[in-house]
Amino acid sequence: MKIFNITLDENKSILKELVKIYGIGRKRAKKILDMLSIDYLMPINDLTNEKKAQLKEFLISKEKTLGNALKRSISNNFKKEIVLKTYRGFRYKHKLPVRGQRTRTNAKTTRKCGILFDF
């Protein structure tokens, strides 16, 4: 079964496989499965074709930002901050902590691993 360009393993439980989709955690996966009245531990290959279609349609129609669309929107938010030249955008661009953390002693890893956008 393939949803949002992610191939879900047919032999594993539906709960574990839904968590692989970017933007769906355990809590959200349980909520979705409760809405569709699907057992959490049921393997995907035990689902009927109707249930599979219902799950795909629900994820595509109701859950608007998942997978690559969610990644794109997050990336666009970072880029928008940088283009608008906000304080946060400056911090993102220069690989500094954004949320008010101390930089005098503890920001060494942030400077090494930070997000860098070239504009």
Phi, psi and omega in degrees: 000136184234124178227132180053043179061025176239124179276122180267134181291128186290336186267351181263165183292150184297327180296312181296325183282327178293329180293340178291338180285130182296123179106354178243120175258187181296317183295315181292323178296318178297320180296318179296315181293327175295319179299322182268002182051057177242138179289138183296320188273357182290130176294155184295324182289347175275349178287146176284162179298327178296316180294320178298315179295320180296319179295314179299313182296320179297314182294322181285320186273312187277315183269094191286318184251097176219159174066224184293330178296320179292316177301317180297317182293322177295316179297319178296325177296318176299313183295323180296319177299319182290317181295322179285352179059044175279170178299316179297320178299319177300317180295318177299313185296324183262015176058041178251159177299138188263330192260034172084016180287161179290137180247351184295321181234329194255012187258018184296316182290327179296320180292331179283317191252009188292169179277132179235126176244134179261118177230000000 
